[in-house]
Amino acid sequence: MFPGRAEGYVIKIRKEQWNHPVRFIAKDDRGEIIAAGTVPQDRPEAEFLVHQNVGFTVINVGEWTLIVEWT
């Protein structure tokens, strides 16, 4: 769970195993989906933006491990 913050977030989804795709969903505090996607097999990472003051959770919906980082 990431708390809301005034600056918002840039979230980076990285893969632990490069030869497999990873799938994710991000939901805000109300349970609404704010981002969803797949990091394909041939890419190391994907990014998405979370607006100011929005708390959220990133959910791994695939079978391979993903790494969540933020700035």
PDB file of N, CA, C, O and CB in Angstrom:
ATOM      1  N   MET A   1       0.836  -1.180   0.000  1.00  0.00           N
ATOM      2  CA  MET A   1       0.000   0.000   0.000  1.00  0.00           C
ATOM      3  C   MET A   1       0.880   1.243   0.000  1.00  0.00           C
ATOM      4  O   MET A   1       1.795   1.363   0.815  1.00  0.00           O
ATOM      5  CB  MET A   1      -0.951  -0.002   1.211  1.00  0.00           C
ATOM      6  N   PHE A   2       0.607   2.149  -0.898  1.00  0.00           N
ATOM      7  CA  PHE A   2       1.296   3.432  -0.967  1.00  0.00           C
ATOM      8  C   PHE A   2       0.320   4.511  -0.513  1.00  0.00           C
ATOM      9  O   PHE A   2      -0.779   4.605  -1.060  1.00  0.00           O
ATOM     10  CB  PHE A   2       1.833   3.720  -2.416  1.00  0.00           C
ATOM     11  N   PRO A   3       0.688   5.322   0.467  1.00  0.00           N
ATOM     12  CA  PRO A   3      -0.201   6.391   0.902  1.00  0.00           C
ATOM     13  C   PRO A   3      -0.201   7.530  -0.125  1.00  0.00           C
ATOM     14  O   PRO A   3       0.755   7.692  -0.884  1.00  0.00           O
ATOM     15  CB  PRO A   3       0.222   6.915   2.296  1.00  0.00           C
ATOM     16  N   GLY A   4      -1.278   8.311  -0.137  1.00  0.00           N
ATOM     17  CA  GLY A   4      -1.312   9.471  -1.009  1.00  0.00           C
ATOM     18  C   GLY A   4      -0.255  10.474  -0.576  1.00  0.00           C
ATOM     19  O   GLY A   4       0.070  10.566   0.607  1.00  0.00           O
ATOM     20  N   ARG A   5       0.273  11.215  -1.519  1.00  0.00           N
ATOM     21  CA  ARG A   5       1.237  12.261  -1.188  1.00  0.00           C
ATOM     22  C   ARG A   5       1.090  13.412  -2.181  1.00  0.00           C
ATOM     23  O   ARG A   5       0.666  13.215  -3.320  1.00  0.00           O
ATOM     24  CB  ARG A   5       2.690  11.705  -1.199  1.00  0.00           C
ATOM     25  N   ALA A   6       1.440  14.590  -1.739  1.00  0.00           N
ATOM     26  CA  ALA A   6       1.215  15.802  -2.528  1.00  0.00           C
ATOM     27  C   ALA A   6       1.925  15.777  -3.879  1.00  0.00           C
ATOM     28  O   ALA A   6       1.435  16.364  -4.843  1.00  0.00           O
ATOM     29  CB  ALA A   6       1.670  17.008  -1.747  1.00  0.00           C
ATOM     30  N   GLU A   7       3.066  15.108  -3.960  1.00  0.00           N
ATOM     31  CA  GLU A   7       3.825  15.074  -5.209  1.00  0.00           C
ATOM     32  C   GLU A   7       3.295  14.050  -6.205  1.00  0.00           C
ATOM     33  O   GLU A   7       3.680  14.085  -7.373  1.00  0.00           O
ATOM     34  CB  GLU A   7       5.269  14.782  -4.917  1.00  0.00           C
ATOM     35  N   GLY A   8       2.423  13.141  -5.779  1.00  0.00           N
ATOM     36  CA  GLY A   8       2.027  12.040  -6.639  1.00  0.00           C
ATOM     37  C   GLY A   8       3.175  11.046  -6.752  1.00  0.00           C
ATOM     38  O   GLY A   8       4.149  11.133  -6.004  1.00  0.00           O
ATOM     39  N   TYR A   9       3.069  10.123  -7.664  1.00  0.00           N
ATOM     40  CA  TYR A   9       4.094   9.097  -7.845  1.00  0.00           C
ATOM     41  C   TYR A   9       4.322   8.818  -9.323  1.00  0.00           C
ATOM     42  O   TYR A   9       3.404   8.943 -10.133  1.00  0.00           O
ATOM     43  CB  TYR A   9       3.699   7.806  -7.118  1.00  0.00           C
ATOM     44  N   VAL A  10       5.533   8.444  -9.669  1.00  0.00           N
ATOM     45  CA  VAL A  10       5.835   7.761 -10.917  1.00  0.00           C
ATOM     46  C   VAL A  10       6.239   6.362 -10.486  1.00  0.00           C
ATOM     47  O   VAL A  10       7.253   6.176  -9.813  1.00  0.00           O
ATOM     48  CB  VAL A  10       6.977   8.498 -11.773  1.00  0.00           C
ATOM     49  N   ILE A  11       5.446   5.389 -10.874  1.00  0.00           N
ATOM     50  CA  ILE A  11       5.667   4.000 -10.466  1.00  0.00           C
ATOM     51  C   ILE A  11       6.355   3.244 -11.588  1.00  0.00           C
ATOM     52  O   ILE A  11       5.946   3.316 -12.747  1.00  0.00           O
ATOM     53  CB  ILE A  11       4.333   3.310 -10.086  1.00  0.00           C
ATOM     54  N   LYS A  12       7.396   2.525 -11.231  1.00  0.00           N
ATOM     55  CA  LYS A  12       8.120   1.696 -12.187  1.00  0.00           C
ATOM     56  C   LYS A  12       7.902   0.238 -11.807  1.00  0.00           C
ATOM     57  O   LYS A  12       8.168  -0.164 -10.674  1.00  0.00           O
ATOM     58  CB  LYS A  12       9.646   2.052 -12.216  1.00  0.00           C
ATOM     59  N   ILE A  13       7.420  -0.543 -12.750  1.00  0.00           N
ATOM     60  CA  ILE A  13       7.243  -1.988 -12.568  1.00  0.00           C
ATOM     61  C   ILE A  13       8.391  -2.663 -13.304  1.00  0.00           C
ATOM     62  O   ILE A  13       8.519  -2.534 -14.521  1.00  0.00           O
ATOM     63  CB  ILE A  13       5.832  -2.489 -13.102  1.00  0.00           C
ATOM     64  N   ARG A  14       9.216  -3.378 -12.567  1.00  0.00           N
ATOM     65  CA  ARG A  14      10.338  -4.110 -13.152  1.00  0.00           C
ATOM     66  C   ARG A  14      10.117  -5.603 -12.996  1.00  0.00           C
ATOM     67  O   ARG A  14       9.295  -6.051 -12.197  1.00  0.00           O
ATOM     68  CB  ARG A  14      11.671  -3.692 -12.498  1.00  0.00           C
ATOM     69  N   LYS A  15      10.871  -6.361 -13.778  1.00  0.00           N
ATOM     70  CA  LYS A  15      10.752  -7.816 -13.747  1.00  0.00           C
ATOM     71  C   LYS A  15      11.946  -8.443 -13.068  1.00  0.00           C
ATOM     72  O   LYS A  15      13.078  -7.976 -13.201  1.00  0.00           O
ATOM     73  CB  LYS A  15      10.602  -8.371 -15.153  1.00  0.00           C
ATOM     74  N   GLU A  16      11.676  -9.510 -12.339  1.00  0.00           N
ATOM     75  CA  GLU A  16      12.752 -10.290 -11.744  1.00  0.00           C
ATOM     76  C   GLU A  16      13.314 -11.276 -12.772  1.00  0.00           C
ATOM     77  O   GLU A  16      14.514 -11.549 -12.783  1.00  0.00           O
ATOM     78  CB  GLU A  16      12.252 -11.039 -10.488  1.00  0.00           C
ATOM     79  N   GLN A  17      12.447 -11.806 -13.629  1.00  0.00           N
ATOM     80  CA  GLN A  17      12.871 -12.740 -14.673  1.00  0.00           C
ATOM     81  C   GLN A  17      12.547 -12.113 -16.022  1.00  0.00           C
ATOM     82  O   GLN A  17      11.378 -11.976 -16.382  1.00  0.00           O
ATOM     83  CB  GLN A  17      12.172 -14.139 -14.514  1.00  0.00           C
ATOM     84  N   TRP A  18      13.564 -11.739 -16.757  1.00  0.00           N
ATOM     85  CA  TRP A  18      13.386 -10.985 -18.000  1.00  0.00           C
ATOM     86  C   TRP A  18      12.686 -11.776 -19.090  1.00  0.00           C
ATOM     87  O   TRP A  18      12.068 -11.168 -19.965  1.00  0.00           O
ATOM     88  CB  TRP A  18      14.714 -10.524 -18.506  1.00  0.00           C
ATOM     89  N   ASN A  19      12.750 -13.076 -19.082  1.00  0.00           N
ATOM     90  CA  ASN A  19      12.201 -13.864 -20.180  1.00  0.00           C
ATOM     91  C   ASN A  19      10.715 -14.197 -20.000  1.00  0.00           C
ATOM     92  O   ASN A  19      10.186 -15.038 -20.726  1.00  0.00           O
ATOM     93  CB  ASN A  19      12.988 -15.140 -20.325  1.00  0.00           C
ATOM     94  N   HIS A  20      10.041 -13.558 -19.055  1.00  0.00           N
ATOM     95  CA  HIS A  20       8.617 -13.785 -18.841  1.00  0.00           C
ATOM     96  C   HIS A  20       7.894 -12.448 -18.713  1.00  0.00           C
ATOM     97  O   HIS A  20       8.457 -11.502 -18.162  1.00  0.00           O
ATOM     98  CB  HIS A  20       8.383 -14.654 -17.583  1.00  0.00           C
ATOM     99  N   PRO A  21       6.666 -12.347 -19.205  1.00  0.00           N
ATOM    100  CA  PRO A  21       5.890 -11.127 -19.011  1.00  0.00           C
ATOM    101  C   PRO A  21       5.357 -11.064 -17.577  1.00  0.00           C
ATOM    102  O   PRO A  21       5.154 -12.097 -16.939  1.00  0.00           O
ATOM    103  CB  PRO A  21       4.726 -11.056 -20.028  1.00  0.00           C
ATOM    104  N   VAL A  22       5.131  -9.851 -17.077  1.00  0.00           N
ATOM    105  CA  VAL A  22       4.469  -9.689 -15.782  1.00  0.00           C
ATOM    106  C   VAL A  22       3.241  -8.808 -15.981  1.00  0.00           C
ATOM    107  O   VAL A  22       3.258  -7.881 -16.791  1.00  0.00           O
ATOM    108  CB  VAL A  22       5.440  -9.071 -14.714  1.00  0.00           C
ATOM    109  N   ARG A  23       2.179  -9.104 -15.238  1.00  0.00           N
ATOM    110  CA  ARG A  23       0.924  -8.368 -15.336  1.00  0.00           C
ATOM    111  C   ARG A  23       0.597  -7.762 -13.985  1.00  0.00           C
ATOM    112  O   ARG A  23       0.860  -8.353 -12.939  1.00  0.00           O
ATOM    113  CB  ARG A  23      -0.225  -9.283 -15.820  1.00  0.00           C
ATOM    114  N   PHE A  24       0.012  -6.560 -14.029  1.00  0.00           N
ATOM    115  CA  PHE A  24      -0.293  -5.877 -12.775  1.00  0.00           C
ATOM    116  C   PHE A  24      -1.563  -5.043 -12.902  1.00  0.00           C
ATOM    117  O   PHE A  24      -1.986  -4.678 -13.999  1.00  0.00           O
ATOM    118  CB  PHE A  24       0.881  -4.989 -12.350  1.00  0.00           C
ATOM    119  N   ILE A  25      -2.155  -4.754 -11.750  1.00  0.00           N
ATOM    120  CA  ILE A  25      -3.277  -3.826 -11.616  1.00  0.00           C
ATOM    121  C   ILE A  25      -2.953  -2.937 -10.429  1.00  0.00           C
ATOM    122  O   ILE A  25      -2.442  -3.415  -9.417  1.00  0.00           O
ATOM    123  CB  ILE A  25      -4.662  -4.581 -11.425  1.00  0.00           C
ATOM    124  N   ALA A  26      -3.245  -1.646 -10.543  1.00  0.00           N
ATOM    125  CA  ALA A  26      -3.112  -0.727  -9.415  1.00  0.00           C
ATOM    126  C   ALA A  26      -4.519  -0.226  -9.070  1.00  0.00           C
ATOM    127  O   ALA A  26      -5.259   0.234  -9.939  1.00  0.00           O
ATOM    128  CB  ALA A  26      -2.132   0.477  -9.753  1.00  0.00           C
ATOM    129  N   LYS A  27      -4.868  -0.323  -7.790  1.00  0.00           N
ATOM    130  CA  LYS A  27      -6.181   0.129  -7.319  1.00  0.00           C
ATOM    131  C   LYS A  27      -5.994   1.227  -6.292  1.00  0.00           C
ATOM    132  O   LYS A  27      -5.089   1.167  -5.459  1.00  0.00           O
ATOM    133  CB  LYS A  27      -6.997  -1.045  -6.718  1.00  0.00           C
ATOM    134  N   ASP A  28      -6.862   2.237  -6.357  1.00  0.00           N
ATOM    135  CA  ASP A  28      -6.786   3.312  -5.371  1.00  0.00           C
ATOM    136  C   ASP A  28      -7.455   2.889  -4.070  1.00  0.00           C
ATOM    137  O   ASP A  28      -7.935   1.762  -3.951  1.00  0.00           O
ATOM    138  CB  ASP A  28      -7.440   4.592  -5.915  1.00  0.00           C
ATOM    139  N   ASP A  29      -7.485   3.798  -3.089  1.00  0.00           N
ATOM    140  CA  ASP A  29      -8.044   3.490  -1.764  1.00  0.00           C
ATOM    141  C   ASP A  29      -9.525   3.105  -1.799  1.00  0.00           C
ATOM    142  O   ASP A  29     -10.015   2.438  -0.888  1.00  0.00           O
ATOM    143  CB  ASP A  29      -7.864   4.678  -0.852  1.00  0.00           C
ATOM    144  N   ARG A  30     -10.234   3.521  -2.843  1.00  0.00           N
ATOM    145  CA  ARG A  30     -11.660   3.187  -2.970  1.00  0.00           C
ATOM    146  C   ARG A  30     -11.883   1.869  -3.692  1.00  0.00           C
ATOM    147  O   ARG A  30     -13.019   1.410  -3.814  1.00  0.00           O
ATOM    148  CB  ARG A  30     -12.392   4.294  -3.705  1.00  0.00           C
ATOM    149  N   GLY A  31     -10.796   1.253  -4.174  1.00  0.00           N
ATOM    150  CA  GLY A  31     -10.910  -0.009  -4.896  1.00  0.00           C
ATOM    151  C   GLY A  31     -11.063   0.147  -6.393  1.00  0.00           C
ATOM    152  O   GLY A  31     -11.275  -0.838  -7.100  1.00  0.00           O
ATOM    153  N   GLU A  32     -10.957   1.389  -6.896  1.00  0.00           N
ATOM    154  CA  GLU A  32     -11.061   1.647  -8.325  1.00  0.00           C
ATOM    155  C   GLU A  32      -9.720   1.363  -9.004  1.00  0.00           C
ATOM    156  O   GLU A  32      -8.663   1.680  -8.457  1.00  0.00           O
ATOM    157  CB  GLU A  32     -11.506   3.106  -8.585  1.00  0.00           C
ATOM    158  N   ILE A  33      -9.768   0.773 -10.179  1.00  0.00           N
ATOM    159  CA  ILE A  33      -8.546   0.510 -10.940  1.00  0.00           C
ATOM    160  C   ILE A  33      -8.044   1.833 -11.520  1.00  0.00           C
ATOM    161  O   ILE A  33      -8.774   2.532 -12.223  1.00  0.00           O
ATOM    162  CB  ILE A  33      -8.799  -0.546 -12.078  1.00  0.00           C
ATOM    163  N   ILE A  34      -6.783   2.167 -11.214  1.00  0.00           N
ATOM    164  CA  ILE A  34      -6.190   3.397 -11.746  1.00  0.00           C
ATOM    165  C   ILE A  34      -5.121   3.106 -12.795  1.00  0.00           C
ATOM    166  O   ILE A  34      -4.728   4.006 -13.538  1.00  0.00           O
ATOM    167  CB  ILE A  34      -5.588   4.222 -10.613  1.00  0.00           C
ATOM    168  N   ALA A  35      -4.651   1.881 -12.867  1.00  0.00           N
ATOM    169  CA  ALA A  35      -3.678   1.481 -13.887  1.00  0.00           C
ATOM    170  C   ALA A  35      -3.699  -0.037 -13.998  1.00  0.00           C
ATOM    171  O   ALA A  35      -3.970  -0.743 -13.026  1.00  0.00           O
ATOM    172  CB  ALA A  35      -2.237   1.999 -13.540  1.00  0.00           C
ATOM    173  N   ALA A  36      -3.413  -0.518 -15.183  1.00  0.00           N
ATOM    174  CA  ALA A  36      -3.299  -1.957 -15.421  1.00  0.00           C
ATOM    175  C   ALA A  36      -2.404  -2.140 -16.626  1.00  0.00           C
ATOM    176  O   ALA A  36      -2.397  -1.310 -17.535  1.00  0.00           O
ATOM    177  CB  ALA A  36      -4.703  -2.632 -15.642  1.00  0.00           C
ATOM    178  N   GLY A  37      -1.664  -3.204 -16.634  1.00  0.00           N
ATOM    179  CA  GLY A  37      -0.803  -3.409 -17.780  1.00  0.00           C
ATOM    180  C   GLY A  37       0.020  -4.662 -17.706  1.00  0.00           C
ATOM    181  O   GLY A  37      -0.078  -5.450 -16.766  1.00  0.00           O
ATOM    182  N   THR A  38       0.835  -4.824 -18.723  1.00  0.00           N
ATOM    183  CA  THR A  38       1.746  -5.956 -18.850  1.00  0.00           C
ATOM    184  C   THR A  38       3.106  -5.425 -19.249  1.00  0.00           C
ATOM    185  O   THR A  38       3.217  -4.583 -20.139  1.00  0.00           O
ATOM    186  CB  THR A  38       1.225  -6.997 -19.885  1.00  0.00           C
ATOM    187  N   VAL A  39       4.134  -5.917 -18.593  1.00  0.00           N
ATOM    188  CA  VAL A  39       5.501  -5.663 -19.056  1.00  0.00           C
ATOM    189  C   VAL A  39       5.830  -6.863 -19.935  1.00  0.00           C
ATOM    190  O   VAL A  39       6.010  -7.969 -19.425  1.00  0.00           O
ATOM    191  CB  VAL A  39       6.555  -5.481 -17.839  1.00  0.00           C
ATOM    192  N   PRO A  40       5.912  -6.658 -21.263  1.00  0.00           N
ATOM    193  CA  PRO A  40       6.102  -7.791 -22.161  1.00  0.00           C
ATOM    194  C   PRO A  40       7.447  -8.493 -21.967  1.00  0.00           C
ATOM    195  O   PRO A  40       8.348  -7.994 -21.293  1.00  0.00           O
ATOM    196  CB  PRO A  40       5.978  -7.330 -23.586  1.00  0.00           C
ATOM    197  N   GLN A  41       7.538  -9.621 -22.563  1.00  0.00           N
ATOM    198  CA  GLN A  41       8.721 -10.470 -22.445  1.00  0.00           C
ATOM    199  C   GLN A  41       9.989  -9.749 -22.880  1.00  0.00           C
ATOM    200  O   GLN A  41      11.050  -9.987 -22.303  1.00  0.00           O
ATOM    201  CB  GLN A  41       8.541 -11.730 -23.268  1.00  0.00           C
ATOM    202  N   ASP A  42       9.914  -8.881 -23.874  1.00  0.00           N
ATOM    203  CA  ASP A  42      11.108  -8.248 -24.431  1.00  0.00           C
ATOM    204  C   ASP A  42      11.438  -6.876 -23.838  1.00  0.00           C
ATOM    205  O   ASP A  42      12.335  -6.198 -24.338  1.00  0.00           O
ATOM    206  CB  ASP A  42      10.945  -8.110 -25.902  1.00  0.00           C
ATOM    207  N   ARG A  43      10.734  -6.453 -22.785  1.00  0.00           N
ATOM    208  CA  ARG A  43      11.005  -5.159 -22.145  1.00  0.00           C
ATOM    209  C   ARG A  43      11.318  -5.365 -20.675  1.00  0.00           C
ATOM    210  O   ARG A  43      10.711  -6.232 -20.047  1.00  0.00           O
ATOM    211  CB  ARG A  43       9.805  -4.197 -22.309  1.00  0.00           C
ATOM    212  N   PRO A  44      12.245  -4.600 -20.097  1.00  0.00           N
ATOM    213  CA  PRO A  44      12.616  -4.800 -18.697  1.00  0.00           C
ATOM    214  C   PRO A  44      11.686  -4.130 -17.695  1.00  0.00           C
ATOM    215  O   PRO A  44      11.642  -4.536 -16.534  1.00  0.00           O
ATOM    216  CB  PRO A  44      13.992  -4.301 -18.481  1.00  0.00           C
ATOM    217  N   GLU A  45      10.920  -3.080 -18.131  1.00  0.00           N
ATOM    218  CA  GLU A  45      10.113  -2.340 -17.169  1.00  0.00           C
ATOM    219  C   GLU A  45       9.020  -1.539 -17.855  1.00  0.00           C
ATOM    220  O   GLU A  45       9.023  -1.358 -19.072  1.00  0.00           O
ATOM    221  CB  GLU A  45      10.991  -1.417 -16.346  1.00  0.00           C
ATOM    222  N   ALA A  46       8.077  -1.060 -17.034  1.00  0.00           N
ATOM    223  CA  ALA A  46       7.015  -0.162 -17.486  1.00  0.00           C
ATOM    224  C   ALA A  46       6.786   0.863 -16.390  1.00  0.00           C
ATOM    225  O   ALA A  46       7.103   0.611 -15.227  1.00  0.00           O
ATOM    226  CB  ALA A  46       5.690  -0.946 -17.821  1.00  0.00           C
ATOM    227  N   GLU A  47       6.241   2.015 -16.749  1.00  0.00           N
ATOM    228  CA  GLU A  47       5.968   3.073 -15.780  1.00  0.00           C
ATOM    229  C   GLU A  47       4.534   3.555 -15.912  1.00  0.00           C
ATOM    230  O   GLU A  47       3.931   3.473 -16.981  1.00  0.00           O
ATOM    231  CB  GLU A  47       6.941   4.244 -15.965  1.00  0.00           C
ATOM    232  N   PHE A  48       3.996   4.061 -14.800  1.00  0.00           N
ATOM    233  CA  PHE A  48       2.721   4.757 -14.854  1.00  0.00           C
ATOM    234  C   PHE A  48       2.704   5.842 -13.798  1.00  0.00           C
ATOM    235  O   PHE A  48       3.450   5.784 -12.821  1.00  0.00           O
ATOM    236  CB  PHE A  48       1.544   3.780 -14.657  1.00  0.00           C
ATOM    237  N   LEU A  49       1.854   6.823 -13.998  1.00  0.00           N
ATOM    238  CA  LEU A  49       1.756   7.990 -13.135  1.00  0.00           C
ATOM    239  C   LEU A  49       0.554   7.857 -12.210  1.00  0.00           C
ATOM    240  O   LEU A  49      -0.524   7.446 -12.640  1.00  0.00           O
ATOM    241  CB  LEU A  49       1.654   9.276 -13.969  1.00  0.00           C
ATOM    242  N   VAL A  50       0.740   8.208 -10.932  1.00  0.00           N
ATOM    243  CA  VAL A  50      -0.356   8.262  -9.968  1.00  0.00           C
ATOM    244  C   VAL A  50      -0.502   9.726  -9.551  1.00  0.00           C
ATOM    245  O   VAL A  50       0.469  10.362  -9.140  1.00  0.00           O
ATOM    246  CB  VAL A  50      -0.090   7.317  -8.717  1.00  0.00           C
ATOM    247  N   HIS A  51      -1.706  10.244  -9.657  1.00  0.00           N
ATOM    248  CA  HIS A  51      -1.960  11.655  -9.372  1.00  0.00           C
ATOM    249  C   HIS A  51      -1.743  12.007  -7.900  1.00  0.00           C
ATOM    250  O   HIS A  51      -1.616  11.124  -7.052  1.00  0.00           O
ATOM    251  CB  HIS A  51      -3.374  12.011  -9.775  1.00  0.00           C
ATOM    252  N   GLN A  52      -1.702  13.277  -7.618  1.00  0.00           N
ATOM    253  CA  GLN A  52      -1.483  13.782  -6.264  1.00  0.00           C
ATOM    254  C   GLN A  52      -2.535  13.262  -5.289  1.00  0.00           C
ATOM    255  O   GLN A  52      -3.706  13.113  -5.637  1.00  0.00           O
ATOM    256  CB  GLN A  52      -1.487  15.304  -6.266  1.00  0.00           C
ATOM    257  N   ASN A  53      -2.096  12.992  -4.070  1.00  0.00           N
ATOM    258  CA  ASN A  53      -2.963  12.629  -2.945  1.00  0.00           C
ATOM    259  C   ASN A  53      -3.825  11.394  -3.182  1.00  0.00           C
ATOM    260  O   ASN A  53      -4.922  11.294  -2.633  1.00  0.00           O
ATOM    261  CB  ASN A  53      -3.849  13.776  -2.619  1.00  0.00           C
ATOM    262  N   VAL A  54      -3.351  10.465  -3.979  1.00  0.00           N
ATOM    263  CA  VAL A  54      -4.077   9.221  -4.232  1.00  0.00           C
ATOM    264  C   VAL A  54      -3.273   8.072  -3.620  1.00  0.00           C
ATOM    265  O   VAL A  54      -2.150   7.805  -4.047  1.00  0.00           O
ATOM    266  CB  VAL A  54      -4.310   8.994  -5.774  1.00  0.00           C
ATOM    267  N   GLY A  55      -3.841   7.395  -2.625  1.00  0.00           N
ATOM    268  CA  GLY A  55      -3.240   6.190  -2.084  1.00  0.00           C
ATOM    269  C   GLY A  55      -3.604   5.019  -2.983  1.00  0.00           C
ATOM    270  O   GLY A  55      -4.682   5.011  -3.578  1.00  0.00           O
ATOM    271  N   PHE A  56      -2.723   4.031  -3.091  1.00  0.00           N
ATOM    272  CA  PHE A  56      -2.991   2.930  -4.020  1.00  0.00           C
ATOM    273  C   PHE A  56      -2.211   1.683  -3.623  1.00  0.00           C
ATOM    274  O   PHE A  56      -1.303   1.728  -2.794  1.00  0.00           O
ATOM    275  CB  PHE A  56      -2.636   3.338  -5.457  1.00  0.00           C
ATOM    276  N   THR A  57      -2.591   0.582  -4.235  1.00  0.00           N
ATOM    277  CA  THR A  57      -1.939  -0.710  -4.063  1.00  0.00           C
ATOM    278  C   THR A  57      -1.670  -1.295  -5.438  1.00  0.00           C
ATOM    279  O   THR A  57      -2.522  -1.206  -6.322  1.00  0.00           O
ATOM    280  CB  THR A  57      -2.808  -1.676  -3.204  1.00  0.00           C
ATOM    281  N   VAL A  58      -0.501  -1.892  -5.635  1.00  0.00           N
ATOM    282  CA  VAL A  58      -0.171  -2.579  -6.876  1.00  0.00           C
ATOM    283  C   VAL A  58      -0.343  -4.072  -6.634  1.00  0.00           C
ATOM    284  O   VAL A  58       0.207  -4.625  -5.682  1.00  0.00           O
ATOM    285  CB  VAL A  58       1.285  -2.239  -7.357  1.00  0.00           C
ATOM    286  N   ILE A  59      -1.106  -4.712  -7.501  1.00  0.00           N
ATOM    287  CA  ILE A  59      -1.417  -6.138  -7.365  1.00  0.00           C
ATOM    288  C   ILE A  59      -0.805  -6.890  -8.538  1.00  0.00           C
ATOM    289  O   ILE A  59      -1.015  -6.528  -9.695  1.00  0.00           O
ATOM    290  CB  ILE A  59      -2.960  -6.377  -7.298  1.00  0.00           C
ATOM    291  N   ASN A  60      -0.059  -7.922  -8.236  1.00  0.00           N
ATOM    292  CA  ASN A  60       0.514  -8.789  -9.261  1.00  0.00           C
ATOM    293  C   ASN A  60      -0.565  -9.790  -9.670  1.00  0.00           C
ATOM    294  O   ASN A  60      -0.997 -10.604  -8.854  1.00  0.00           O
ATOM    295  CB  ASN A  60       1.814  -9.521  -8.742  1.00  0.00           C
ATOM    296  N   VAL A  61      -0.999  -9.735 -10.924  1.00  0.00           N
ATOM    297  CA  VAL A  61      -2.037 -10.653 -11.385  1.00  0.00           C
ATOM    298  C   VAL A  61      -1.473 -11.737 -12.306  1.00  0.00           C
ATOM    299  O   VAL A  61      -2.226 -12.534 -12.866  1.00  0.00           O
ATOM    300  CB  VAL A  61      -3.133  -9.880 -12.105  1.00  0.00           C
ATOM    301  N   GLY A  62      -0.167 -11.761 -12.458  1.00  0.00           N
ATOM    302  CA  GLY A  62       0.477 -12.791 -13.259  1.00  0.00           C
ATOM    303  C   GLY A  62       1.104 -13.839 -12.366  1.00  0.00           C
ATOM    304  O   GLY A  62       0.885 -13.862 -11.155  1.00  0.00           O
ATOM    305  N   GLU A  63       1.876 -14.694 -12.976  1.00  0.00           N
ATOM    306  CA  GLU A  63       2.508 -15.759 -12.200  1.00  0.00           C
ATOM    307  C   GLU A  63       3.985 -15.517 -11.947  1.00  0.00           C
ATOM    308  O   GLU A  63       4.625 -16.312 -11.258  1.00  0.00           O
ATOM    309  CB  GLU A  63       2.336 -17.070 -12.903  1.00  0.00           C
ATOM    310  N   TRP A  64       4.552 -14.427 -12.492  1.00  0.00           N
ATOM    311  CA  TRP A  64       5.973 -14.152 -12.319  1.00  0.00           C
ATOM    312  C   TRP A  64       6.162 -12.953 -11.402  1.00  0.00           C
ATOM    313  O   TRP A  64       5.315 -12.061 -11.356  1.00  0.00           O
ATOM    314  CB  TRP A  64       6.652 -13.904 -13.680  1.00  0.00           C
ATOM    315  N   THR A  65       7.271 -12.933 -10.675  1.00  0.00           N
ATOM    316  CA  THR A  65       7.546 -11.890  -9.691  1.00  0.00           C
ATOM    317  C   THR A  65       7.793 -10.546 -10.363  1.00  0.00           C
ATOM    318  O   THR A  65       8.480 -10.459 -11.381  1.00  0.00           O
ATOM    319  CB  THR A  65       8.748 -12.273  -8.835  1.00  0.00           C
ATOM    320  N   LEU A  66       7.211  -9.486  -9.764  1.00  0.00           N
ATOM    321  CA  LEU A  66       7.479  -8.135 -10.238  1.00  0.00           C
ATOM    322  C   LEU A  66       8.015  -7.305  -9.091  1.00  0.00           C
ATOM    323  O   LEU A  66       7.806  -7.632  -7.922  1.00  0.00           O
ATOM    324  CB  LEU A  66       6.211  -7.489 -10.835  1.00  0.00           C
ATOM    325  N   ILE A  67       8.709  -6.228  -9.431  1.00  0.00           N
ATOM    326  CA  ILE A  67       9.321  -5.330  -8.461  1.00  0.00           C
ATOM    327  C   ILE A  67       8.708  -3.949  -8.660  1.00  0.00           C
ATOM    328  O   ILE A  67       8.681  -3.443  -9.781  1.00  0.00           O
ATOM    329  CB  ILE A  67      10.885  -5.291  -8.616  1.00  0.00           C
ATOM    330  N   VAL A  68       8.211  -3.328  -7.580  1.00  0.00           N
ATOM    331  CA  VAL A  68       7.588  -2.014  -7.669  1.00  0.00           C
ATOM    332  C   VAL A  68       8.532  -0.993  -7.053  1.00  0.00           C
ATOM    333  O   VAL A  68       8.945  -1.131  -5.901  1.00  0.00           O
ATOM    334  CB  VAL A  68       6.199  -1.994  -6.960  1.00  0.00           C
ATOM    335  N   GLU A  69       8.871   0.035  -7.830  1.00  0.00           N
ATOM    336  CA  GLU A  69       9.700   1.139  -7.352  1.00  0.00           C
ATOM    337  C   GLU A  69       8.961   2.443  -7.643  1.00  0.00           C
ATOM    338  O   GLU A  69       8.091   2.483  -8.513  1.00  0.00           O
ATOM    339  CB  GLU A  69      11.120   1.127  -8.028  1.00  0.00           C
ATOM    340  N   TRP A  70       9.304   3.500  -6.924  1.00  0.00           N
ATOM    341  CA  TRP A  70       8.655   4.783  -7.152  1.00  0.00           C
ATOM    342  C   TRP A  70       9.632   5.937  -7.038  1.00  0.00           C
ATOM    343  O   TRP A  70      10.693   5.829  -6.422  1.00  0.00           O
ATOM    344  CB  TRP A  70       7.520   4.975  -6.177  1.00  0.00           C
ATOM    345  N   THR A  71       9.235   7.058  -7.659  1.00  0.00           N
ATOM    346  CA  THR A  71      10.008   8.293  -7.546  1.00  0.00           C
ATOM    347  C   THR A  71       9.077   9.426  -7.201  1.00  0.00           C
ATOM    348  O   THR A  71       9.518  10.566  -7.056  1.00  0.00           O
ATOM    349  CB  THR A  71      10.777   8.599  -8.849  1.00  0.00           C
TER     350      THR A  71
END
